[in-house]
Amino acid sequence: MFNLKFLHPIRFLALGLLLLAFLLPSHNSASRINGRQLLPAYIARGNQVAQRYGAYGKRLAKYYVALATALKEVDPEFLAYLQPRRPVQHGYQSLPAITSDIAGETSIHQSMGYSWPWTNHLIDNELQELARAEAKLQLAKSNLEQNKKSLRNLALDYQRLARQYRNIDAHIEYNHLWQAAITADRPGYDRETMLYNEVVERQQIDDRLRRLRSAFERSSITYNAPLRLAEVSSNLRSRAALLSQRIDSALDKPRMPDFVRAENAGEAWIIHVPLFTDIEDHDFVKAAQQIIESTWKVSDGKTSYRVELEIIFVSGEVLYADSEKPVHGQKLDLRDHLRRFPTGGAILTTGAATTYVLDRAIVLGPQSVTRQLLAHEFGHLLGFRDRYIRGYKDWGENGFLVMETIADPKDIMSATPRGAVLPSHFLRMLGHDRNVEKPIVIPASKSMEPKQSRSRT
């Protein structure tokens, strides 16, 4: 399963990319045989997979009807197990719950691949699961009264079938979007693929160094073993340092907005960010401010760095002075909504289906968000890009293998659930060299209370 949050701000590009794909020359581009127009390979293969997915969906729907009929006959209350969760409504002033972060190690590398053959494999797996469920239902229908427990279990298991059905749909959407993007910009994704390969090589070097250290610690020490280990490690570290330089250079320094101001206070750097919000729940705003300011606060042992927000409340009556103010839960034209805010600052507002950054705004959706995700999204407002890399392999008639990996498992902009804000983030914002690896959190006793929000009417 992959994280789909980043799809929403770019989903509207998919159609344009698909159309553009027909116009560009490449192995996966449209061609003619005997005067007949052929689809690009990634579209043709995608259509085949989508057809199988459609047939699988119809079969799942038929199974649902048969299961619901049996449940209604034996115990109508069992039908409640089949009901999907109601979709969470999004709109004006709809806020997410802020949940705890995911605990765990911060050094996990993630490299994943998505393709039409893999999506087809997922469909195969679910067709097998559905066939088993159909067989169990047929057996249970032979004596409904005696098989109440089996029917109840089938009803509960249907939710898993439905989740997997939606997961496959997400894979199909992902493939359509990114395979079209690759076709539309092969040179750009060739560069990204080179960067992807360098990131993976650096990951492999890190893994090899860990294995070498572990093997050396477990083995009997011979007279030349330490020297040999030092030699191999030195060569690997040199290669890793070169790769790191290339990777950091390719990812560029952050593009800080004009409204971000840096202040040098002796042995401390403070990044000031004005933040406009129309969120009426001031407790939520205060919690978001505390999370952002406490997460974006580190020290390298000599110098401390932190972000300080200036919260400026702009009422809905002011934003919509020329029209009717939206009611709670009302769907918004987000770009029109954002244009109503004053310039000269970032924005925290509501109205999205899921939380993401649009232009200079964090637009909140109703689904719960972690503290780390909120801090990650704020990083985009400071000008940082996501530090995960997307490359590809051309699989001919099967379209593309789309490959993803994270550039730095310690970095919050790379590994959101477990990454951290590093001194290097601030050094890059300030235009300094990136020469700090390890975050040193400022002790709680030195933390400062967030400034009180003030209103602008």
Rosetta blueprint (number, residue, H / E / L):
1 M L
2 F L
3 N L
4 L L
5 K H
6 F H
7 L H
8 H H
9 P H
10 I H
11 R H
12 F H
13 L H
14 A H
15 L H
16 G H
17 L H
18 L H
19 L H
20 L H
21 A H
22 F L
23 L L
24 L L
25 P L
26 S L
27 H L
28 N L
29 S L
30 A L
31 S E
32 R E
33 I E
34 N L
35 G L
36 R E
37 Q E
38 L E
39 L L
40 P L
41 A H
42 Y H
43 I H
44 A H
45 R H
46 G H
47 N H
48 Q H
49 V H
50 A H
51 Q H
52 R H
53 Y H
54 G H
55 A H
56 Y H
57 G H
58 K H
59 R H
60 L H
61 A H
62 K H
63 Y H
64 Y H
65 V H
66 A H
67 L H
68 A H
69 T H
70 A H
71 L H
72 K H
73 E H
74 V H
75 D L
76 P H
77 E H
78 F H
79 L H
80 A H
81 Y H
82 L H
83 Q L
84 P L
85 R L
86 R L
87 P L
88 V L
89 Q L
90 H L
91 G L
92 Y L
93 Q L
94 S L
95 L L
96 P L
97 A L
98 I E
99 T E
100 S L
101 D L
102 I L
103 A L
104 G L
105 E L
106 T L
107 S L
108 I L
109 H L
110 Q L
111 S E
112 M E
113 G E
114 Y E
115 S L
116 W H
117 P H
118 W H
119 T H
120 N H
121 H H
122 L H
123 I H
124 D H
125 N H
126 E H
127 L H
128 Q H
129 E H
130 L H
131 A H
132 R H
133 A H
134 E H
135 A H
136 K H
137 L H
138 Q H
139 L H
140 A H
141 K H
142 S L
143 N L
144 L L
145 E L
146 Q L
147 N L
148 K H
149 K H
150 S H
151 L H
152 R H
153 N H
154 L H
155 A H
156 L H
157 D H
158 Y H
159 Q H
160 R H
161 L H
162 A H
163 R H
164 Q H
165 Y H
166 R H
167 N H
168 I H
169 D H
170 A H
171 H H
172 I H
173 E H
174 Y H
175 N H
176 H H
177 L H
178 W H
179 Q H
180 A H
181 A H
182 I H
183 T H
184 A H
185 D L
186 R H
187 P H
188 G H
189 Y H
190 D H
191 R H
192 E H
193 T H
194 M H
195 L H
196 Y H
197 N H
198 E H
199 V H
200 V H
201 E H
202 R H
203 Q H
204 Q H
205 I H
206 D H
207 D H
208 R H
209 L H
210 R H
211 R H
212 L H
213 R H
214 S H
215 A H
216 F H
217 E H
218 R H
219 S L
220 S L
221 I L
222 T L
223 Y L
224 N L
225 A H
226 P H
227 L H
228 R H
229 L H
230 A H
231 E H
232 V H
233 S H
234 S H
235 N H
236 L H
237 R H
238 S H
239 R H
240 A H
241 A H
242 L H
243 L H
244 S H
245 Q H
246 R H
247 I H
248 D H
249 S H
250 A H
251 L H
252 D L
253 K L
254 P L
255 R L
256 M L
257 P L
258 D L
259 F L
260 V L
261 R E
262 A E
263 E E
264 N E
265 A E
266 G L
267 E L
268 A E
269 W E
270 I E
271 I E
272 H E
273 V E
274 P E
275 L E
276 F E
277 T E
278 D L
279 I L
280 E L
281 D L
282 H H
283 D H
284 F H
285 V H
286 K H
287 A H
288 A H
289 Q H
290 Q H
291 I H
292 I H
293 E H
294 S H
295 T H
296 W L
297 K E
298 V E
299 S E
300 D L
301 G L
302 K L
303 T L
304 S E
305 Y E
306 R E
307 V E
308 E E
309 L E
310 E E
311 I E
312 I E
313 F E
314 V E
315 S L
316 G H
317 E H
318 V H
319 L H
320 Y L
321 A L
322 D L
323 S L
324 E L
325 K L
326 P L
327 V L
328 H L
329 G L
330 Q L
331 K L
332 L L
333 D L
334 L H
335 R H
336 D H
337 H H
338 L H
339 R H
340 R L
341 F L
342 P L
343 T L
344 G L
345 G L
346 A E
347 I E
348 L E
349 T E
350 T E
351 G L
352 A L
353 A L
354 T L
355 T L
356 Y E
357 V E
358 L E
359 D L
360 R L
361 A E
362 I E
363 V E
364 L E
365 G L
366 P L
367 Q L
368 S L
369 V E
370 T E
371 R H
372 Q H
373 L H
374 L H
375 A H
376 H H
377 E H
378 F H
379 G H
380 H H
381 L H
382 L L
383 G L
384 F L
385 R L
386 D L
387 R L
388 Y E
389 I E
390 R E
391 G E
392 Y E
393 K E
394 D E
395 W L
396 G H
397 E H
398 N H
399 G L
400 F E
401 L E
402 V E
403 M E
404 E E
405 T E
406 I E
407 A L
408 D L
409 P L
410 K L
411 D E
412 I L
413 M L
414 S L
415 A L
416 T L
417 P L
418 R L
419 G L
420 A E
421 V L
422 L L
423 P H
424 S H
425 H H
426 F H
427 L H
428 R H
429 M H
430 L L
431 G L
432 H L
433 D L
434 R L
435 N L
436 V L
437 E L
438 K L
439 P L
440 I E
441 V L
442 I L
443 P L
444 A H
445 S H
446 K H
447 S L
448 M L
449 E L
450 P L
451 K L
452 Q L
453 S L
454 R E
455 S E
456 R E
457 T L
